[in-house]
Amino acid sequence: MQWCGGASFKEVCDEAREIYEGTIIRAFRRLDELISQLIECAKIIGNQELRKKFEDSQKNLKRGIVFTASLYL
């Protein structure tokens, strides 16, 4: 995924020409929720290596305008 590799939001949107920006943001946020749930699952089963991988993935995902609390100041 380009976003997790450091691409800008514009680069991601340019690559996904036919998809609205809001749809992309919603997908990223839902992916973040899924990763949070997977982190909890890894904790429950006691797999620290898997938990760490999910946490690293979440750190790469949660950045930039996609996860800004509000665009209105």
KEMAR-809739 format. One record per atom (N, C-alpha, C): residue number from 0; residue in one letter; atom name; y, x, z. Coordinates in steps of 0.2 Angstrom, whole numbers, plus 5000, padded with zeros to 4 digits. Layout:
<rs>
{NUM,"a","CA",{Y,X,Z}},
...
</rs>
This chain:
<rs>
{0,"m","N",{4994,5004,5000}},
{0,"m","CA",{5000,5000,5000}},
{0,"m","C",{5006,5004,5000}},
{1,"q","N",{5011,5003,4995}},
{1,"q","CA",{5017,5007,4995}},
{1,"q","C",{5021,5007,5001}},
{2,"w","N",{5022,5001,5004}},
{2,"w","CA",{5026,5001,5009}},
{2,"w","C",{5024,5005,5015}},
{3,"c","N",{5018,5005,5017}},
{3,"c","CA",{5015,5009,5022}},
{3,"c","C",{5016,5017,5021}},
{4,"g","N",{5016,5018,5014}},
{4,"g","CA",{5017,5025,5012}},
{4,"g","C",{5024,5028,5012}},
{5,"g","N",{5029,5023,5014}},
{5,"g","CA",{5036,5025,5014}},
{5,"g","C",{5040,5023,5009}},
{6,"a","N",{5038,5019,5004}},
{6,"a","CA",{5042,5016,4999}},
{6,"a","C",{5047,5011,5002}},
{7,"s","N",{5053,5011,4998}},
{7,"s","CA",{5058,5006,5000}},
{7,"s","C",{5056,4999,4999}},
{8,"f","N",{5060,4994,5002}},
{8,"f","CA",{5058,4987,5000}},
{8,"f","C",{5060,4986,4993}},
{9,"k","N",{5065,4989,4990}},
{9,"k","CA",{5067,4987,4983}},
{9,"k","C",{5061,4990,4979}},
{10,"e","N",{5058,4995,4980}},
{10,"e","CA",{5052,4998,4976}},
{10,"e","C",{5047,4993,4977}},
{11,"v","N",{5045,4990,4982}},
{11,"v","CA",{5040,4986,4983}},
{11,"v","C",{5041,4979,4979}},
{12,"c","N",{5047,4977,4980}},
{12,"c","CA",{5049,4971,4976}},
{12,"c","C",{5049,4972,4968}},
{13,"d","N",{5051,4978,4966}},
{13,"d","CA",{5051,4979,4959}},
{13,"d","C",{5044,4980,4956}},
{14,"e","N",{5039,4982,4960}},
{14,"e","CA",{5032,4982,4959}},
{14,"e","C",{5029,4975,4958}},
{15,"a","N",{5031,4971,4963}},
{15,"a","CA",{5029,4964,4963}},
{15,"a","C",{5034,4959,4960}},
{16,"r","N",{5036,4960,4954}},
{16,"r","CA",{5041,4957,4950}},
{16,"r","C",{5041,4949,4951}},
{17,"e","N",{5035,4946,4951}},
{17,"e","CA",{5034,4939,4951}},
{17,"e","C",{5034,4936,4957}},
{18,"i","N",{5034,4940,4963}},
{18,"i","CA",{5034,4937,4970}},
{18,"i","C",{5041,4937,4973}},
{19,"y","N",{5043,4932,4976}},
{19,"y","CA",{5049,4931,4979}},
{19,"y","C",{5049,4936,4985}},
{20,"e","N",{5055,4939,4987}},
{20,"e","CA",{5056,4943,4993}},
{20,"e","C",{5054,4940,4999}},
{21,"g","N",{5055,4934,5000}},
{21,"g","CA",{5053,4931,5006}},
{21,"g","C",{5046,4930,5007}},
{22,"t","N",{5042,4929,5002}},
{22,"t","CA",{5035,4929,5002}},
{22,"t","C",{5032,4936,5004}},
{23,"i","N",{5035,4941,5001}},
{23,"i","CA",{5033,4948,5003}},
{23,"i","C",{5034,4949,5010}},
{24,"i","N",{5040,4947,5013}},
{24,"i","CA",{5041,4948,5020}},
{24,"i","C",{5036,4944,5024}},
{25,"r","N",{5035,4938,5022}},
{25,"r","CA",{5031,4934,5026}},
{25,"r","C",{5024,4937,5026}},
{26,"a","N",{5021,4939,5021}},
{26,"a","CA",{5015,4943,5020}},
{26,"a","C",{5014,4949,5025}},
{27,"f","N",{5020,4953,5025}},
{27,"f","CA",{5020,4958,5029}},
{27,"f","C",{5020,4956,5037}},
{28,"r","N",{5023,4951,5039}},
{28,"r","CA",{5023,4949,5045}},
{28,"r","C",{5017,4946,5047}},
{29,"r","N",{5013,4942,5043}},
{29,"r","CA",{5007,4940,5044}},
{29,"r","C",{5002,4945,5045}},
{30,"l","N",{5002,4951,5041}},
{30,"l","CA",{4998,4956,5042}},
{30,"l","C",{4999,4960,5048}},
{31,"d","N",{5005,4960,5051}},
{31,"d","CA",{5007,4963,5057}},
{31,"d","C",{5003,4959,5063}},
{32,"e","N",{5003,4952,5062}},
{32,"e","CA",{5000,4948,5067}},
{32,"e","C",{4992,4949,5067}},
{33,"l","N",{4990,4950,5061}},
{33,"l","CA",{4982,4951,5060}},
{33,"l","C",{4981,4958,5063}},
{34,"i","N",{4984,4963,5062}},
{34,"i","CA",{4983,4970,5065}},
{34,"i","C",{4983,4969,5073}},
{35,"s","N",{4988,4966,5075}},
{35,"s","CA",{4989,4965,5083}},
{35,"s","C",{4982,4962,5085}},
{36,"q","N",{4980,4957,5082}},
{36,"q","CA",{4974,4954,5084}},
{36,"q","C",{4968,4959,5084}},
{37,"l","N",{4968,4963,5079}},
{37,"l","CA",{4962,4968,5078}},
{37,"l","C",{4963,4973,5083}},
{38,"i","N",{4969,4975,5085}},
{38,"i","CA",{4970,4980,5091}},
{38,"i","C",{4966,4977,5097}},
{39,"e","N",{4968,4971,5098}},
{39,"e","CA",{4965,4967,5104}},
{39,"e","C",{4957,4967,5104}},
{40,"c","N",{4955,4966,5098}},
{40,"c","CA",{4947,4966,5097}},
{40,"c","C",{4944,4972,5099}},
{41,"a","N",{4948,4978,5096}},
{41,"a","CA",{4945,4984,5097}},
{41,"a","C",{4945,4986,5104}},
{42,"k","N",{4950,4984,5108}},
{42,"k","CA",{4951,4985,5115}},
{42,"k","C",{4945,4982,5119}},
{43,"i","N",{4944,4976,5117}},
{43,"i","CA",{4938,4972,5120}},
{43,"i","C",{4932,4975,5119}},
{44,"i","N",{4930,4977,5113}},
{44,"i","CA",{4924,4980,5112}},
{44,"i","C",{4923,4988,5114}},
{45,"g","N",{4929,4990,5116}},
{45,"g","CA",{4929,4997,5119}},
{45,"g","C",{4929,5003,5114}},
{46,"n","N",{4931,5001,5108}},
{46,"n","CA",{4932,5006,5102}},
{46,"n","C",{4939,5009,5102}},
{47,"q","N",{4940,5014,5105}},
{47,"q","CA",{4947,5017,5106}},
{47,"q","C",{4949,5021,5099}},
{48,"e","N",{4944,5023,5095}},
{48,"e","CA",{4945,5026,5089}},
{48,"e","C",{4948,5021,5084}},
{49,"l","N",{4945,5015,5084}},
{49,"l","CA",{4947,5010,5079}},
{49,"l","C",{4953,5007,5082}},
{50,"r","N",{4955,5006,5088}},
{50,"r","CA",{4961,5004,5091}},
{50,"r","C",{4967,5008,5089}},
{51,"k","N",{4966,5015,5089}},
{51,"k","CA",{4971,5020,5087}},
{51,"k","C",{4972,5019,5080}},
{52,"k","N",{4967,5018,5075}},
{52,"k","CA",{4968,5018,5068}},
{52,"k","C",{4973,5011,5067}},
{53,"f","N",{4971,5006,5070}},
{53,"f","CA",{4975,5000,5069}},
{53,"f","C",{4982,5001,5072}},
{54,"e","N",{4983,5004,5077}},
{54,"e","CA",{4990,5005,5080}},
{54,"e","C",{4994,5010,5075}},
{55,"d","N",{4991,5015,5072}},
{55,"d","CA",{4994,5019,5067}},
{55,"d","C",{4996,5015,5061}},
{56,"s","N",{4991,5011,5059}},
{56,"s","CA",{4993,5006,5053}},
{56,"s","C",{4999,5002,5055}},
{57,"q","N",{4999,4999,5061}},
{57,"q","CA",{5005,4995,5063}},
{57,"q","C",{5011,4998,5063}},
{58,"k","N",{5011,5005,5065}},
{58,"k","CA",{5017,5009,5065}},
{58,"k","C",{5020,5010,5058}},
{59,"n","N",{5015,5011,5054}},
{59,"n","CA",{5018,5012,5047}},
{59,"n","C",{5020,5006,5043}},
{60,"l","N",{5018,5000,5046}},
{60,"l","CA",{5020,4994,5043}},
{60,"l","C",{5026,4991,5046}},
{61,"k","N",{5027,4992,5052}},
{61,"k","CA",{5033,4989,5055}},
{61,"k","C",{5039,4994,5055}},
{62,"r","N",{5043,4993,5049}},
{62,"r","CA",{5049,4997,5048}},
{62,"r","C",{5054,4993,5044}},
{63,"g","N",{5060,4995,5043}},
{63,"g","CA",{5065,4993,5039}},
{63,"g","C",{5067,4986,5039}},
{64,"i","N",{5069,4983,5034}},
{64,"i","CA",{5072,4976,5034}},
{64,"i","C",{5067,4971,5035}},
{65,"v","N",{5061,4972,5033}},
{65,"v","CA",{5056,4968,5034}},
{65,"v","C",{5055,4965,5041}},
{66,"f","N",{5056,4970,5046}},
{66,"f","CA",{5055,4968,5053}},
{66,"f","C",{5061,4968,5057}},
{67,"t","N",{5067,4967,5054}},
{67,"t","CA",{5073,4967,5057}},
{67,"t","C",{5074,4960,5060}},
{68,"a","N",{5076,4960,5066}},
{68,"a","CA",{5076,4953,5070}},
{68,"a","C",{5080,4948,5067}},
{69,"s","N",{5086,4950,5064}},
{69,"s","CA",{5090,4945,5061}},
{69,"s","C",{5095,4949,5056}},
{70,"l","N",{5096,4946,5050}},
{70,"l","CA",{5101,4949,5046}},
{70,"l","C",{5108,4946,5047}},
{71,"y","N",{5109,4942,5052}},
{71,"y","CA",{5115,4939,5054}},
{71,"y","C",{5117,4942,5060}},
{72,"l","N",{5123,4945,5060}},
{72,"l","CA",{5125,4949,5066}},
{72,"l","C",{5131,4945,5070}},
</rs>
